Amino acid sequence: MFVTFEGIEGTGKSTQIAMLRQYLEAKGRRVLVTLEPGGSRVGRELRKMLLHMEGKDLTGETELFLYLADRAQHVSQVIRPALDRGQAVISDRFADSTVVYQGYGRGLDPKLLHQFNKIAVAGLWPELTILLDIDPELGLKRAMTRNMREGKVKEEGRFEAESLSFHKRVREGYLMWAALNKERFKVVDASPGAQAVFEDIRRVVDERFGT
Ligand code: TMP
């Protein structure tokens, strides 16, 4: 079982992932929760470069190749070995983030990005991708409050500092990309409370995997 979560800032991905992990473990599955960027040793270094406010001078292309490097390492060193060991893997972001943020957000060609992703993932695609959808104004507010609370504004705040119009493009991009990949994506409304959102996710997971 390989499930990925996608969405703009502040959709509550981490909370939902923790709830799904608990749900699956209660059913006797062994679960690995991981993330991009930063799921591997090298990835943790790349995450610092990518998300720190100092990274404002990164060009769009540099950013792209760092995300792809993170993904290639993550797939080969972390995700594939876990699946081979029989674990279920849940990743907080994966290849779709590149198509949407670097493509619809930054203006690079989404189709070309999909080709680059094919190299990075080496044939390993999620069986299910849950897109948590929320109004960008609400999402950004939530994400900024979280970064302040956790003292991460400088270390992790580069994308939160992007304009509202960037986040609106990203949100629309996600919805378009999900419509183009209907067999894999499920769009879930992330605006209700965490428990109600999880009910939707649980239903989708049960349907897909018969858990
Ligand atoms: P997060 O871990 O808090 O979600 O932050 C990761 C940020 O990196 C988020 O703003 C989305 C961005 N991102 C990309 O732009 N491209 C990618 O391929 C990935 C994985 C993340």
Boltz pocket constraint, residues with backbone or C-beta under 6 A from the ligand:
constraints:
  - pocket:
      binder: B
      contacts: [[A, 9], [A, 35], [A, 36], [A, 37], [A, 51], [A, 67], [A, 92], [A, 93], [A, 94], [A, 95], [A, 96], [A, 97], [A, 98], [A, 99], [A, 101], [A, 102], [A, 156], [A, 159], [A, 160]]
      max_distance: 6.0
